[in-house]
Amino acid sequence: MKTAVILAAGKGTKAWPYNGVRSKTMIPVSNKPVIAYSADYLIENGFDSITIVAGEFAQGIKNYFRKYEGVRIIEDKEPSGTAFSLLKAEEYVKEDTFLVLYGDTIIDGSDLKKLISYADRAPAALIEKHKDRPIQYVGCTADGDRINCILGHSRDDTTHHFCGFVLNKSIFEALKCNSGIFTSTDVGIMPPKEGYIEMTLCDLMNDGVKITAVQADKEVFDIDRPWDVLKANYIINQRRCSALTENVLADGADIDESADINGFVVLGKNSHIGKNVTINGNIIVGDNTNITCGAIIHGDTVIGNDCRIRNYCFIESGTTIGNGCIVSHCAELSGLIMDNVFLYHYMEIYGLIGCSVDFGAATVCGTLRFDDGITVHNVKGRKETDPLFGDACFIGDYSRTGVNAVIMPGSKVGIYSIIGAGVLLNKDVPDNTIIYNEQNLVEKKWGPEKYGW
């Protein structure tokens, strides 16, 4: 089996504000797009026909994969569910058995290998135990290696959710009969008008076809909401950095003898660690990046190409810095910033930051609530929480802040938006919006007479 289809046509609305200029599958985690984790693994393991079914932002996916051999991108211009997106790829599937993956999911290589090994037992599904309530998922239950129940967003009747599939070409005829709505639900659950692969598998199971269950051994990252990105990034950074056993310096890279390095460092071409830099733990750095002037970096940090990390800034453990970023002058950073983000002057940023965000001096993102509570988020009108990363700030691409802006825990800022100087932000800001203060000034006469002269 050397054929795969990766589904990337969904609108990714739960991931707002990061779905405004890209496919959700192209959100970077540890400086690699989510979808590229699957594609790279498949290519490394001999898959020579990979079809990506893309939606609104197909051009961005085409641009990224333009130098990949064996990867084609086709478009589903009016996506109406995974079942019908998969049908778009029918003509490109030549093998009888093929792999189907979700583009917004990161699966460990060992679990992908395990799923592929079930090619002779198709249809088979890689499943993972629920991390949240069953109502968050299209779920199932399994008896040994056999799936025996499939329900859409059940209240409490499923134990696992779906992560990927090995299917036979015969699935395409079944997909053509997909009902276009998930009919296998608890009473009172309201399914959208979409065709799901899992509904077709449910139909086949009800017709007597065995659906083989393949249990995932390692955590699968389903990038659905913004905090899912931060969690995946933190853990993948840990995995990558903990694997280091020695310093690796590419051509032209060097470390100043005054630097205090307490761990292992990977430095890309022409990258430099300068005077009085402190690094506590293992880090990975790309090409042409300079870390200078007393910067302090904790371990499990990944830094991209062409960055300037300097002037006594502080980088917290588990952070990712994209390409072309500047972190300078006592700025504190924790989380993930994408490409071309500038943190110039004395600020504290904790969160997920889109591309080309320009932070005004002394911008602060609140990290702790006074009540020690958990921030409640509005996700498409539904209240959701995340105890680990829900208090971060979430700032969309091509946005800006003014001097002394304060962004409270959990606040989201849409793309192409501005948070003006001195604003205390405690709500979500839509795309294409500017928020600023209107100041009332009091003017009075003043002079020596006020001091008794």
C-alpha positions as CSV (number, residue, x, y, z in Angstrom):
1,M,0.0,0.0,0.0
2,K,1.6,3.2,-1.2
3,T,-1.5,5.4,-1.8
4,A,-3.0,7.9,0.6
5,V,-5.6,10.6,0.7
6,I,-5.4,13.5,3.2
7,L,-8.6,15.5,3.8
8,A,-8.1,19.2,4.2
9,A,-11.2,20.8,2.8
10,G,-13.0,21.8,6.1
11,K,-13.5,25.5,7.0
12,G,-11.9,25.1,10.4
13,T,-14.3,27.6,12.1
14,K,-13.6,26.4,15.6
15,A,-9.9,27.4,15.1
16,W,-10.8,31.1,14.7
17,P,-8.9,33.4,14.4
18,Y,-6.3,31.2,12.7
19,N,-8.6,30.0,9.8
20,G,-8.9,33.5,8.2
21,V,-5.9,33.4,5.9
22,R,-5.0,29.7,5.8
23,S,-6.4,26.2,5.9
24,K,-6.5,25.0,9.5
25,T,-4.3,22.2,8.4
26,M,-1.5,24.7,7.7
27,I,-1.3,26.0,11.2
28,P,2.3,25.5,12.3
29,V,3.2,23.3,15.3
30,S,6.8,23.3,16.3
31,N,7.5,25.2,13.0
32,K,5.9,22.7,10.7
33,P,2.3,22.8,9.3
34,V,0.0,20.2,10.9
35,I,-0.7,18.5,7.6
36,A,3.0,18.2,6.8
37,Y,3.6,15.7,9.7
38,S,1.5,13.1,7.9
39,A,2.8,13.9,4.4
40,D,6.4,13.8,5.5
41,Y,6.0,10.4,7.3
42,L,4.2,8.9,4.3
43,I,6.9,10.0,1.8
44,E,9.7,8.8,4.1
45,N,8.0,5.4,4.2
46,G,7.6,5.0,0.4
47,F,4.1,6.4,-0.3
48,D,4.3,7.7,-3.9
49,S,0.7,8.8,-4.5
50,I,-0.6,11.3,-1.9
51,T,-3.7,13.2,-2.8
52,I,-4.6,16.2,-0.6
53,V,-8.3,17.3,-0.9
54,A,-8.2,21.0,-0.1
55,G,-10.9,23.6,0.3
56,E,-11.0,27.4,0.4
57,F,-7.2,27.9,1.0
58,A,-6.0,25.3,-1.5
59,Q,-3.5,27.7,-3.0
60,G,-1.6,28.0,0.3
61,I,-1.4,24.2,0.5
62,K,-0.2,24.0,-3.1
63,N,2.5,26.6,-2.4
64,Y,3.8,24.7,0.6
65,F,3.9,21.3,-1.2
66,R,5.1,22.7,-4.6
67,K,8.5,20.9,-4.3
68,Y,7.1,17.6,-3.1
69,E,7.2,14.7,-5.5
70,G,4.2,12.4,-5.5
71,V,1.9,14.9,-3.7
72,R,-1.1,16.4,-5.7
73,I,-3.6,18.9,-4.4
74,I,-7.1,18.8,-5.7
75,E,-10.0,21.1,-4.7
76,D,-13.3,20.6,-3.2
77,K,-14.7,24.1,-3.8
78,E,-18.0,23.5,-2.0
79,P,-17.1,21.0,0.8
80,S,-20.1,19.3,2.4
81,G,-18.3,16.7,4.6
82,T,-15.5,14.3,4.7
83,A,-17.4,11.6,2.8
84,F,-17.9,13.8,-0.3
85,S,-14.4,15.3,-0.1
86,L,-13.0,11.7,-0.2
87,L,-15.1,11.0,-3.3
88,K,-13.3,13.8,-5.1
89,A,-10.1,11.7,-4.9
90,E,-11.6,8.6,-6.4
91,E,-9.9,8.8,-9.8
92,Y,-6.5,9.2,-8.2
93,V,-6.7,6.0,-6.1
94,K,-5.3,3.2,-8.2
95,E,-4.5,0.6,-5.5
96,D,-7.3,-1.6,-4.0
97,T,-6.3,-0.6,-0.5
98,F,-5.4,2.9,0.5
99,L,-4.9,5.2,3.6
100,V,-7.1,8.1,4.6
101,L,-6.0,10.7,7.1
102,Y,-7.4,14.0,8.4
103,G,-5.2,16.9,7.5
104,D,-5.8,18.6,10.9
105,T,-4.5,15.6,12.9
106,I,-0.9,14.8,14.0
107,I,-0.4,11.0,14.5
108,D,2.8,9.6,15.9
109,G,4.8,7.7,13.3
110,S,4.6,4.5,15.3
111,D,0.8,4.6,15.2
112,L,0.8,5.4,11.5
113,K,3.0,2.4,11.0
114,K,0.6,0.3,13.0
115,L,-2.4,1.4,11.0
116,I,-0.6,0.7,7.7
117,S,0.1,-2.8,8.9
118,Y,-3.6,-3.5,8.9
119,A,-3.8,-3.1,5.1
120,D,-4.9,-6.7,4.7
121,R,-7.7,-6.2,7.3
122,A,-9.5,-3.2,5.7
123,P,-11.7,-1.5,6.4
124,A,-9.8,-0.5,9.5
125,A,-9.9,2.6,11.7
126,L,-7.2,4.0,14.0
127,I,-9.1,5.1,17.2
128,E,-8.1,6.9,20.4
129,K,-9.7,7.1,23.8
130,H,-11.7,10.3,24.3
131,K,-9.8,13.1,26.0
132,D,-12.9,15.2,26.6
133,R,-16.6,14.4,26.9
134,P,-18.0,12.0,24.2
135,I,-20.2,14.9,22.9
136,Q,-17.1,16.5,21.4
137,Y,-16.6,13.7,18.9
138,V,-17.9,11.4,16.3
139,G,-17.2,8.4,18.5
140,C,-17.4,4.6,18.7
141,T,-17.0,1.7,21.0
142,A,-14.9,-1.4,20.3
143,D,-15.0,-5.0,21.4
144,G,-11.4,-6.2,21.0
145,D,-10.4,-5.5,17.4
146,R,-13.9,-4.9,16.2
147,I,-15.9,-1.6,16.2
148,N,-19.4,-2.4,17.4
149,C,-21.0,1.0,17.7
150,I,-20.6,4.4,15.9
151,L,-22.4,7.5,17.2
152,G,-22.2,11.1,16.4
153,H,-21.4,13.4,19.4
154,S,-23.0,11.1,21.9
155,R,-23.8,12.3,25.4
156,D,-22.0,9.4,27.1
157,D,-22.2,6.2,25.1
158,T,-18.9,6.2,23.2
159,T,-15.3,5.6,24.4
160,H,-13.1,6.4,21.4
161,H,-12.9,8.7,18.4
162,F,-11.6,8.2,14.9
163,C,-8.1,9.3,13.8
164,G,-7.5,7.6,10.4
165,F,-8.5,4.8,8.1
166,V,-7.3,2.0,5.8
167,L,-10.0,1.5,3.2
168,N,-10.7,-0.5,0.1
169,K,-11.7,1.1,-3.2
170,S,-15.2,-0.4,-2.7
171,I,-15.8,2.3,-0.2
172,F,-16.4,4.8,-3.0
173,E,-19.6,3.2,-4.0
174,A,-20.8,3.3,-0.4
175,L,-19.8,6.9,-0.1
176,K,-22.0,7.8,-3.1
177,C,-24.9,6.6,-1.0
178,N,-24.0,8.6,2.1
179,S,-27.1,10.2,3.6
180,G,-25.5,13.6,3.9
181,I,-26.4,13.8,7.6
182,F,-25.3,11.8,10.6
183,T,-28.3,9.8,11.4
184,S,-26.7,7.6,14.1
185,T,-27.1,9.9,17.1
186,D,-28.6,10.1,20.5
187,V,-32.2,11.5,20.5
188,G,-32.1,15.3,20.8
189,I,-28.6,15.6,19.2
190,M,-28.7,17.9,16.2
191,P,-26.3,16.8,13.4
192,P,-25.3,19.3,10.7
193,K,-26.1,18.6,7.0
194,E,-22.7,17.1,6.2
195,G,-21.6,13.7,4.9
196,Y,-19.2,11.9,7.2
197,I,-16.9,9.0,6.4
198,E,-17.9,7.5,9.8
199,M,-21.6,7.5,8.8
200,T,-20.7,5.4,5.7
201,L,-18.7,3.0,7.9
202,C,-21.7,2.8,10.3
203,D,-23.9,1.9,7.3
204,L,-21.4,-0.8,6.3
205,M,-21.2,-2.1,9.8
206,N,-25.0,-2.4,10.0
207,D,-24.9,-4.3,6.7
208,G,-22.6,-6.9,8.3
209,V,-19.1,-5.6,7.3
210,K,-16.5,-5.9,10.0
211,I,-14.7,-2.6,10.8
212,T,-11.4,-3.4,12.4
213,A,-10.4,-1.3,15.4
214,V,-6.7,-0.3,15.7
215,Q,-5.9,1.3,19.1
216,A,-3.5,4.3,19.1
217,D,-0.7,3.8,21.5
218,K,0.5,7.4,21.7
219,E,-1.5,10.7,22.0
220,V,-3.1,11.9,18.8
221,F,-3.3,15.7,18.3
222,D,-6.6,16.8,16.8
223,I,-6.2,20.5,16.0
224,D,-9.7,21.7,16.4
225,R,-9.6,24.8,18.7
226,P,-6.8,27.3,19.3
227,W,-5.6,25.8,22.6
228,D,-5.2,22.5,20.8
229,V,-2.3,24.1,18.9
230,L,-0.6,25.2,22.1
231,K,-0.9,21.7,23.6
232,A,0.4,19.9,20.6
233,N,3.3,22.4,20.2
234,Y,4.4,22.0,23.8
235,I,4.5,18.2,23.7
236,I,6.1,17.9,20.3
237,N,8.8,20.4,21.3
238,Q,9.4,18.3,24.3
239,R,9.7,15.1,22.2
240,R,12.0,16.8,19.7
241,C,14.3,18.4,22.2
242,S,14.5,15.5,24.6
243,A,15.9,13.4,21.7
244,L,19.0,15.5,21.5
245,T,22.2,13.8,22.9
246,E,24.9,16.2,21.7
247,N,25.4,19.7,20.2
248,V,24.9,19.8,16.5
249,L,26.3,22.8,14.7
250,A,25.8,23.2,10.9
251,D,28.2,25.0,8.6
252,G,29.0,28.5,9.7
253,A,27.3,28.1,13.1
254,D,29.1,29.0,16.4
255,I,28.7,29.5,20.1
256,D,30.5,32.3,22.0
257,E,32.7,31.0,24.8
258,S,30.9,33.3,27.2
259,A,27.5,31.7,26.7
260,D,26.2,29.6,29.6
261,I,24.8,26.4,27.9
262,N,23.2,23.9,30.2
263,G,21.9,21.4,27.7
264,F,22.3,20.5,24.0
265,V,21.9,22.8,21.1
266,V,21.1,22.3,17.4
267,L,22.2,25.3,15.4
268,G,21.4,25.6,11.7
269,K,23.6,27.1,9.0
270,N,25.3,30.4,9.9
271,S,23.4,30.7,13.2
272,H,25.1,32.2,16.2
273,I,24.8,32.2,20.0
274,G,26.6,35.3,21.3
275,K,28.0,36.8,24.4
276,N,26.4,36.2,27.8
277,V,23.5,34.2,26.5
278,T,22.0,31.7,29.0
279,I,20.3,28.5,27.8
280,N,18.8,26.1,30.3
281,G,17.9,22.8,28.6
282,N,17.9,21.6,25.0
283,I,16.9,23.9,22.1
284,I,16.6,23.6,18.3
285,V,17.5,26.6,16.1
286,G,17.2,27.1,12.4
287,D,19.4,28.9,9.8
288,N,20.8,32.4,9.9
289,T,19.5,33.1,13.4
290,N,21.4,35.2,16.0
291,I,20.9,34.8,19.7
292,T,22.8,37.6,21.4
293,C,23.2,40.2,24.2
294,G,22.2,38.2,27.2
295,A,19.1,36.4,25.9
296,I,17.8,33.8,28.4
297,I,16.1,30.7,26.9
298,H,14.7,27.7,28.7
299,G,14.7,24.2,27.2
300,D,12.3,22.5,24.8
301,T,12.3,25.7,22.7
302,V,12.3,25.6,18.8
303,I,13.4,28.7,16.9
304,G,13.1,29.2,13.2
305,N,15.3,30.7,10.5
306,D,16.4,34.4,10.2
307,C,15.4,35.4,13.8
308,R,17.0,37.9,16.1
309,I,16.8,36.9,19.8
310,R,18.6,39.5,21.9
311,N,18.9,42.2,24.6
312,Y,18.1,40.2,27.7
313,C,14.8,38.8,26.5
314,F,13.3,35.7,28.3
315,I,12.0,32.7,26.4
316,E,9.9,30.3,28.5
317,S,10.2,26.5,28.2
318,G,8.2,24.8,25.4
319,T,8.0,27.9,23.2
320,T,8.2,28.0,19.4
321,I,9.4,31.0,17.5
322,G,8.6,31.1,13.7
323,N,10.8,32.4,10.9
324,G,11.9,36.0,10.6
325,C,10.9,37.0,14.2
326,I,12.5,39.5,16.5
327,V,12.4,39.1,20.3
328,S,14.3,41.9,22.0
329,H,14.8,44.3,24.9
330,C,13.6,42.4,27.9
331,A,10.5,40.9,26.2
332,E,9.1,37.8,27.9
333,L,7.6,35.1,25.6
334,S,5.8,31.9,26.2
335,G,3.7,29.8,23.7
336,L,3.9,29.9,19.9
337,I,4.5,32.8,17.6
338,M,4.3,32.3,13.8
339,D,6.5,34.0,11.1
340,N,7.6,37.6,11.2
341,V,6.3,38.5,14.7
342,F,8.0,41.4,16.4
343,L,8.4,41.8,20.1
344,Y,10.7,44.8,20.4
345,H,10.4,46.5,23.8
346,Y,9.7,45.2,27.4
347,M,6.5,43.2,27.2
348,E,5.0,39.9,28.3
349,I,3.4,37.7,25.7
350,Y,1.8,34.3,26.5
351,G,-0.3,32.7,23.8
352,L,-0.7,31.7,20.2
353,I,0.2,34.5,17.8
354,G,-0.4,34.6,14.1
355,C,1.9,35.7,11.3
356,S,3.2,39.3,11.1
357,V,1.8,40.5,14.4
358,D,3.5,43.8,15.5
359,F,3.4,44.3,19.3
360,G,3.6,47.8,20.7
361,A,6.0,48.5,23.5
362,A,4.9,47.2,27.0
363,T,2.0,45.1,25.6
364,V,1.0,42.6,28.3
365,C,-1.0,39.4,27.9
366,G,-2.5,38.4,31.3
367,T,-1.7,34.9,32.2
368,L,-3.4,34.3,35.6
369,R,-7.0,35.1,36.7
370,F,-7.5,36.8,40.1
371,D,-10.1,34.1,41.0
372,D,-7.8,31.3,39.9
373,G,-10.7,30.1,37.7
374,I,-10.8,28.7,34.2
375,T,-11.5,31.0,31.3
376,V,-14.8,30.2,29.5
377,H,-14.5,30.5,25.7
378,N,-17.2,31.0,23.1
379,V,-16.6,28.6,20.3
380,K,-19.3,29.0,17.6
381,G,-21.8,30.0,20.3
382,R,-20.9,27.1,22.6
383,K,-19.1,27.6,26.0
384,E,-15.9,25.6,26.2
385,T,-12.9,25.5,28.6
386,D,-9.4,24.2,28.7
387,P,-7.6,24.0,32.0
388,L,-4.1,23.9,30.6
389,F,-3.9,26.6,27.8
390,G,-7.3,28.3,27.9
391,D,-5.8,31.4,29.8
392,A,-3.5,32.2,26.9
393,C,-4.2,35.0,24.5
394,F,-5.0,34.2,20.8
395,I,-4.1,36.9,18.3
396,G,-4.8,36.5,14.6
397,D,-2.5,37.2,11.6
398,Y,-1.6,40.7,10.5
399,S,-2.7,42.4,13.7
400,R,-1.1,45.0,15.9
401,T,-1.2,46.4,19.4
402,G,-0.4,49.9,20.6
403,V,1.8,50.9,23.5
404,N,0.7,49.6,26.9
405,A,-2.2,47.5,25.6
406,V,-3.3,44.8,28.1
407,I,-4.9,41.6,26.8
408,M,-6.7,39.6,29.5
409,P,-6.6,35.8,29.7
410,G,-8.5,34.0,26.9
411,S,-9.1,37.0,24.8
412,K,-9.0,36.5,21.0
413,V,-8.2,39.1,18.4
414,G,-9.2,38.5,14.8
415,I,-7.1,39.0,11.7
416,Y,-6.3,42.5,10.3
417,S,-7.2,44.0,13.7
418,I,-5.7,46.6,16.0
419,I,-5.8,46.9,19.8
420,G,-5.0,50.6,20.5
421,A,-2.6,52.1,23.0
422,G,-3.7,51.7,26.6
423,V,-6.7,49.4,25.9
424,L,-7.6,46.8,28.5
425,L,-9.1,44.0,26.4
426,N,-11.3,41.5,28.1
427,K,-13.4,40.2,25.2
428,D,-13.0,38.7,21.7
429,V,-12.4,41.1,18.8
430,P,-13.8,40.3,15.3
431,D,-11.7,40.3,12.2
432,N,-11.0,43.7,10.5
433,T,-11.6,45.7,13.7
434,I,-9.8,48.5,15.5
435,I,-10.5,49.1,19.2
436,Y,-9.1,52.2,20.9
437,N,-9.7,54.4,23.9
438,E,-11.4,57.8,23.8
439,Q,-9.7,59.9,26.4
440,N,-11.3,62.8,28.3
441,L,-8.7,65.5,29.0
442,V,-9.0,68.1,31.8
443,E,-7.1,71.4,31.1
444,K,-6.4,74.0,33.9
445,K,-4.1,76.9,34.5
446,W,-0.9,76.1,36.5
447,G,2.2,77.9,37.5
448,P,4.3,79.3,40.3
449,E,1.3,80.7,42.2
450,K,0.3,77.1,43.0
451,Y,3.4,76.9,45.1
452,G,2.9,80.1,47.1
453,W,5.0,82.5,45.0
